[in-house]
Amino acid sequence: MKKDLISITDYTKDEYLRIMELAAGFEKNPNRDILQGKVVASLFFEPSTRTRLSFETAISRLGGRIIGFADAGSSSVTKGETLHDTIKMVSNYADLIVMRHPLEGSARYAAEVSEVPVINAGDGANQHPTQTLLDLYSILKTQGTLDNLNIFMVGDLKYGRTVHSLLMAMSEFENPIFNFIAPEELMIPEEYKMHLREKGIRFYEHREFTDIINDADIIYMTRVQKERFSDPIEYEKVKNVYILRNKMLEKTKANMRVLHPLPRVNEIHPDVDANQKAYYFDQALNGVFTREAIIAHTMKLI
């Protein structure tokens, strides 16, 4: 039976920990030939830099070959080909499909159609499970644990698929606390708050980005995503509502780290970059090792 990764809930807590263990091994020794003779299809119907390149780096370091496209405009979608037919065709050519698509639910649909495993590299505002696993690895590396952490999520919590996936994953660990900082238009959706209530997990909602962050173990910044707004006026109202500056970090915990799935626009000022608490570029590097681990686990190579 094939193993897909579409939602972060497709993995158990034990599998999260297994991926962390594998990622640590790949960080020590990233170049292995376990994908020798295998072909991986990289299908990006939506623009991406870090996710696509880190996946393709991971595949290359594992000795695999890559087919696919980085822009739907260069595929037969422009001729009217359906997602069903594209996936059906590509699954005849490849041993694994990595896909990003702007429509929510597209990755689950692709997995139902495909004969080979599918890894969701982001489907609309829904889920981004591989980002979450590299986020977990980054948190584990910097905090030494995934339990008893106070996590502040800032910015676009409505459309931010990385936030949704990370919340679901972290809620499997012991005693997390979530603090959500967002304008009213971009607050965390009710379904995720219901999930936390059902699990008895504490969470707090804030509108102001103030010294409350001094209690944080992790500050997870997010970009307000212009591409998710149908009304440009609504986007302009909220695009620069929260900006993290270096001086705001003066009284935060010594071990606190700032994460961001990137790309950033204005939400983290460049003066934060030199601060040892800024971890977002290291976080992006962790993506290669984590995605090597996910590929190996999905294809049952280790």
C-alpha positions in Angstrom: 0.0 0.0 0.0 1.4 3.4 -1.0 2.2 6.0 1.6 1.1 9.6 0.8 1.8 12.7 2.8 -1.1 15.1 2.1 -2.0 16.4 5.5 0.2 16.6 8.6 -2.4 14.4 10.2 -1.5 11.6 7.8 1.5 11.1 10.2 1.3 9.9 13.8 3.4 11.5 16.5 5.7 8.5 16.3 6.2 9.3 12.6 7.0 12.9 13.4 9.7 11.7 15.7 10.9 9.2 13.2 11.3 12.0 10.6 13.2 14.1 13.1 15.6 11.2 13.7 16.1 10.6 10.0 16.6 14.3 9.3 19.3 14.5 12.0 21.0 11.6 10.2 20.8 13.3 6.8 22.2 16.5 8.3 25.3 14.6 9.3 25.5 12.8 5.9 23.2 14.3 3.3 24.7 12.6 0.2 23.5 9.1 -0.3 22.4 7.0 -3.3 19.2 5.5 -2.0 17.2 7.0 -4.9 19.5 5.5 -7.5 17.4 4.5 -10.5 14.3 6.3 -9.2 12.5 9.2 -10.9 10.7 11.9 -8.9 8.1 14.2 -10.6 8.2 17.8 -9.3 4.9 19.4 -10.3 4.6 23.0 -9.2 1.4 24.5 -10.5 2.1 27.6 -8.2 5.3 29.6 -7.9 7.8 28.4 -5.3 11.5 28.9 -4.5 12.5 27.3 -1.2 10.1 24.4 -1.3 10.8 23.4 -4.9 14.6 23.9 -4.7 14.9 22.2 -1.4 12.9 19.2 -2.7 15.0 19.1 -5.9 18.2 19.4 -3.8 17.1 16.6 -1.6 16.3 14.3 -4.6 19.6 15.1 -6.2 21.6 14.4 -2.9 19.8 11.1 -2.7 20.8 10.2 -6.2 17.4 10.4 -7.9 16.4 12.0 -11.2 13.9 14.8 -11.5 11.2 15.4 -14.1 8.4 18.0 -14.0 7.8 21.7 -14.2 8.1 24.8 -12.1 5.3 26.7 -13.8 1.9 25.4 -14.9 2.3 27.6 -17.9 4.8 25.2 -19.3 2.6 22.2 -19.0 -0.4 20.9 -20.9 -2.7 22.5 -18.3 -2.5 25.5 -20.6 -4.2 23.3 -23.3 -7.0 22.4 -21.0 -5.7 19.2 -19.6 -7.3 18.3 -16.3 -5.5 17.6 -13.0 -6.8 14.0 -13.2 -5.2 13.4 -16.6 -1.9 15.2 -15.7 -1.5 13.1 -12.5 -2.5 9.8 -14.2 0.0 10.4 -17.0 2.9 11.5 -14.7 2.3 8.5 -12.3 3.2 6.3 -15.3 6.6 8.0 -15.6 7.7 8.5 -12.0 8.2 6.6 -8.7 7.0 9.6 -6.5 5.1 12.8 -7.2 5.8 16.1 -5.3 3.1 18.6 -6.0 2.1 22.2 -5.2 -1.2 23.5 -6.4 -3.3 26.6 -5.7 -6.6 24.7 -5.0 -7.4 23.4 -1.6 -8.0 19.6 -1.7 -6.0 19.2 -5.0 -3.3 17.1 -3.3 -5.7 14.7 -1.8 -7.4 14.3 -5.2 -4.0 13.7 -6.8 -3.2 11.0 -4.3 -6.5 9.2 -5.1 -5.7 9.3 -8.8 -2.0 8.5 -8.7 -0.5 5.0 -8.8 2.6 6.2 -6.9 3.0 8.1 -3.6 2.2 11.8 -3.6 3.7 14.4 -1.3 1.8 17.6 -0.8 4.1 20.7 -1.2 1.2 23.0 -0.5 -2.4 23.1 -1.6 -3.9 26.6 -1.5 -4.5 27.9 2.1 -5.0 24.3 3.3 -1.9 22.4 4.3 1.9 22.4 3.9 3.0 19.3 5.8 6.6 19.1 4.7 7.1 22.7 5.9 5.6 21.7 9.2 8.0 18.8 9.6 11.0 21.0 8.9 9.5 23.5 11.4 9.3 20.7 14.0 12.9 19.8 13.3 14.0 23.5 13.7 12.1 23.8 16.9 13.6 20.5 18.3 17.1 21.6 17.3 16.8 25.0 19.0 14.7 24.1 22.0 15.9 20.6 22.7 12.2 19.5 23.0 8.8 19.6 21.4 7.0 19.6 24.8 5.9 22.5 27.1 6.5 25.3 24.5 4.9 28.7 24.2 4.4 29.4 20.5 3.5 32.8 19.2 2.0 32.8 15.7 2.0 36.3 14.1 0.4 37.7 10.9 -1.8 35.9 8.4 -3.3 33.1 10.5 -6.4 32.8 8.3 -4.8 31.8 4.9 -1.4 30.7 6.3 -1.3 27.0 5.6 2.1 26.6 7.4 0.4 27.9 10.6 -2.5 25.5 10.2 -0.3 22.5 9.8 2.1 23.5 12.6 -0.7 24.0 15.0 -2.1 20.5 14.3 1.4 18.9 14.7 2.4 20.7 17.9 -1.0 19.9 19.5 0.2 16.2 19.6 3.0 17.1 22.0 2.8 17.8 25.8 1.3 21.0 27.1 1.8 23.5 24.3 0.5 27.1 24.6 -0.5 29.0 21.5 -0.7 32.8 21.3 -2.2 34.1 18.1 -1.5 37.7 17.0 -3.4 38.8 14.0 -5.8 41.5 12.8 -9.5 40.6 12.9 -9.5 39.9 9.1 -6.8 37.3 9.4 -7.5 35.5 12.7 -7.0 31.7 13.0 -10.1 29.9 11.6 -12.6 28.6 14.1 -12.1 25.0 13.1 -8.5 25.1 14.5 -9.7 26.8 17.7 -12.3 24.0 18.1 -9.5 21.4 17.7 -7.5 23.0 20.5 -10.5 23.3 22.8 -11.3 19.6 22.2 -7.8 18.7 23.2 -7.8 21.0 26.2 -4.9 23.1 24.9 -4.6 26.7 26.0 -4.6 29.5 23.4 -4.9 33.2 23.5 -5.8 35.7 20.8 -4.3 39.2 20.5 -4.6 42.1 18.2 -1.5 44.0 19.4 2.1 43.0 18.7 3.7 44.1 22.0 6.0 42.9 24.8 3.8 39.9 25.3 6.3 38.2 23.0 8.8 38.2 25.9 7.1 35.0 27.1 7.6 33.2 23.8 9.8 30.1 23.1 9.1 30.4 19.4 7.9 33.4 17.4 6.5 32.2 14.1 6.2 35.1 11.7 4.1 34.9 8.6 3.7 36.9 5.4 0.4 38.5 4.6 -0.2 36.7 1.3 -1.3 39.1 -1.5 -2.2 36.1 -3.7 -4.9 34.9 -1.3 -6.9 38.2 -1.4 -9.5 38.8 -4.1 -9.9 42.4 -3.0 -6.6 44.4 -3.2 -8.0 47.1 -0.9 -8.4 44.5 1.9 -4.8 43.4 1.3 -3.5 47.0 1.5 -5.3 47.4 4.9 -3.4 44.6 6.6 -0.1 44.0 4.7 2.2 45.9 7.1 0.2 45.6 10.3 2.9 43.7 12.2 6.7 44.3 11.7 9.2 42.6 14.0 12.2 44.8 14.7 15.4 44.0 16.5 14.7 46.2 19.5 11.6 44.2 20.2 13.7 41.1 21.0 15.8 42.7 23.8 13.8 41.2 26.7 12.8 37.9 25.0 14.1 34.6 26.3 17.7 33.9 25.6 16.8 30.6 23.9 13.8 32.1 21.9 14.1 31.7 18.2 12.3 33.5 15.3 11.0 31.3 12.6 9.4 32.2 9.2 8.5 29.9 6.4 9.7 32.6 3.9 9.6 34.5 1.6 9.3 37.5 3.9 8.2 40.9 2.6 8.2 43.6 5.4 7.1 41.6 8.4 10.7 41.0 9.7 12.9 44.1 9.5 16.4 43.3 8.1 17.9 44.6 11.4 16.7 41.3 13.0 18.9 39.2 10.7 22.1 39.6 12.7 20.4 38.7 15.9 21.3 35.2 17.1 17.6 34.7 17.8 16.8 34.9 14.0 16.6 31.3 12.8 14.7 31.6 9.5 17.6 31.0 7.2 18.8 28.0 9.1 15.2 26.8 9.1 15.2 26.9 5.3 18.4 24.8 5.2 16.8 22.3 7.6 14.2 21.8 4.8 16.7 19.9 2.7 17.5 17.3 5.4 13.8 17.0 6.5 12.7 16.5 2.9 15.3 13.8 2.4 13.9 12.1 5.5 10.3 12.5 4.2 11.2 11.0 0.8 13.1 8.1 2.3 10.1 7.4 4.7 7.5 7.7 2.0 9.3 5.4 -0.4 10.3 3.0 2.4 14.0 3.3 1.6 15.2 3.3 5.2 
